Amino acid sequence: MKRFSKVMFRTSSLLLALVALQPAIFASVDDAQAFALQAAEPYVKQGFQVREDYWGGDLGSGEKKAVRQQLFKGNEYWFWLGTEVDKAKVSVHVYDSDGKLAEEPDGWEKGHFAAAHVIPKATGSYFIIVSVEESPEERTHWALVYGFR
């Protein structure tokens, strides 16, 4: 019986440790989303409505992720990318379904923030490419939010 209680104690201790670490694991993507929303703030004042949905994950330096999104002619869109890793450099670019760059020239990259502006010439599927250009971390959490008007 003593051995069983030792095993149960170790198992419950391990489970408690995992549960305690769980918010820290998820907090990084949430933190990245907070930075992406921070990048969007000036555009909200210009009348852009930020969608509640967002994309997030983690990438290593030099890695890219493609996100597909339906965009509509007649609307104007901004995509904002953020990470909580202060010394990371990120980028975001938008391509049409033919693989041609579709963004306006006023997009920007400022350290751990980046943004791309799109005024679609046609309704259709577009591909938003997010990239962690460089980072001091092995894996860098990122979040992408977007707004339209």
C-alpha positions, 0 to 999 in steps of 0.5 A: 500500500505504501508503494501505491501511495508513493506512485499516486503522490508522484503522479498527482505531483506531475499532473499538478505541475503540468496544469500549473505550466499550461497557462504559460504555454498558452499565454505566449500566443495570447501575448502575441495576439495582444501585440498584433491588436496593439499594432491595429489600434491606430487603424481602428481610429481610422474606421477599420473594424478588427475581426475577432478571429485570428491566427497564431502559432510558433515558427523558427527563424526563417520559417513561414506560414501561409494563411488563406482568407477570402477577401472581397473587392470593394473592401479595404483590409489591413493584416497586423502581425505581432509577437511577444519576443521583443527582439524578433523581426517579423513580416507579413505579405499578401498574395492573390490566388495566382501567387502575385503580390497583392498588397499596397506599398504602405505595409510596414515592418517594425521589429516584432510588429508588421502589417500589410494593406490590401485593396483587392482588385477581385473577390477571391482567395488570398494567401497571407504569408507570415514569417519570423525573419529572425529571433533570439528564441528557438520558436517564436509565437506569433498572431495575425489579426485583420481589419476591414472597412 
